[in-house]
Amino acid sequence: MEDVKAASRSLRGALSQELTDETPAFSADSGHLLKFHGIYQQDDRDVRRERTRSGHEPDHIFMVRASVPGGALSATQWLAIDRLADTVADGTFRLTSRGGIQLHFARKEGLAPLIRSLDEHLVTTLAACGDVVRNIVACPAPLADSRQKVLLDLAQRLAVRFRPRTRAYYEVWIDGEPALSAAEAEPATDLEPLYGTTYLPRKFKIGLAWPGDGCTDLFSHDLGLVPITGTDGADGFAVLVGGGLGATHARPDDTFPRLADLLGWVPAEAVEDLAEAVVLAYRDLGDREDRKRARLKYVLEDIGVAAFRREVEARLGARLAPAPALPPWQAHDHLGWHSQDDGRWFLGVPVPSGRVTGAWRAALAEVVERHRTDLRVTPRQDVLLTGIDDAERTAVEAVFRRHGVALAGDLAPVRRLAMACPALPTCGQALAEAERVAPDVLSVMEGELGRRGLSGLDLHVRMTGCPNGCARPYTAEIGIVGRSKTGYDVHLGGAPGGDRLARPAARGVKLADLPSVLGPWFDRFATEREPGESFGDFVHRTGSLA
Ligand code: SF4
């Protein structure tokens, strides 16, 4: 990967040439570079075996991910994406666990029209994947006290600051013409002052959250920023570093999920420079030999917080102040109706596994079209419809009712709060199903809870098809992680606010056996919990897990 990046002439490689050849797929090297442009080359895994058996090459498909800083989309942008779902994807699109958008089942010939159309609507896929700073996540809620603008503005400024400077994106997808350097009539390269020619060792995730608001799972990010008054009374940000949830089944000793450490505090005017200093320290110190251990969390694990702080301070040219104490973290999903800062309302709509399809897609498009609502994609794969006048609320709700879409109050909490990654059939990493079996898993869970009088329990269940952890199962109260085609590891006891990891409770469990694993815990919880105690806290307090 390091060689491919270095030789790519600022992420160009042979993308332009291969895009227009007759084949349905790109070469392996180009496949690596595509990620920096927001594209994953995949194949339809439902038909992989049959095609292999019959001597056919894989059915090549592409996932295209848009970066949406802070999850903020205008009505026009949403409707453009909605149209693209039909013209170049599989009639659906997906709200991601980082507040972005993904389209699946695109074909090679549809990529350039797709990206051009997004670009016309000021949505980019550049740096949505790849070894760069990824989409900046922020609390999406336009809360009644105007606070959200602070985070959204910062998310958008950081997105611009960390976006690669290469013009390759425009040459390949927008203009269709490779730029030539004037001197030698050779393909151009661009200066990447921050990233250099090899970009980052791997991906880098930034999250922004209000103190105590766990809606972004802040401790799972490489860099977390929390606006909070410093010990000197000045405005500023607490800085957390080194979170990350991916692991590798085959390497349980040296790959693992990890929560971020508190690094210090910076005044508000220094926060963007601080973010850059952290990214630069990671660029320089991250492991470029072993991609399984290339994330920032392993730098923190290897050299410790104090040494990493010195590295950041050296690049920042200033000392970090000690961070003030942060309040306890709580689960917020921002679903349902809430008043916002301008007297209007926002409605948080649960979208199962973030998949905008069928009735959800139709209802959301109708409301957005008719009421011109701006939107916020949440880091929990849901969507907030914003700027709704009081007088419009009944009509908006009526649209969802007419389409048969359940709103937050209609759902059992366990269903409302659940998350699942796409997994099969699109994700090349998937070892097991996730999104497609999640509804059944949740039905079983609802039954088990109901039998014990726990139907109203706020219970966070998250499911992934592999240990990469895209739906953040390791911070859930119940995390279900694919290990093999039919076996899942069960992790229990994460904190609802995302500031404590779940611990392994069972390995290689078949979905049919989940009740026998969870039932005894639910039994004990029903009779032994303390008033107001969450399931995750109960397991943590009473459990004897590994
Ligand atoms: Fe794919 Fe694994 Fe991420 Fe799920 S968690 S989307 S299976 S990489």
Residues whose N, C-alpha, C, O or C-beta is under 5 A from the ligand:
A	BS01	SF4	C421 P422 A423 C427 Q429 A430 T464 G465 C466 N468 G469 C470 A471
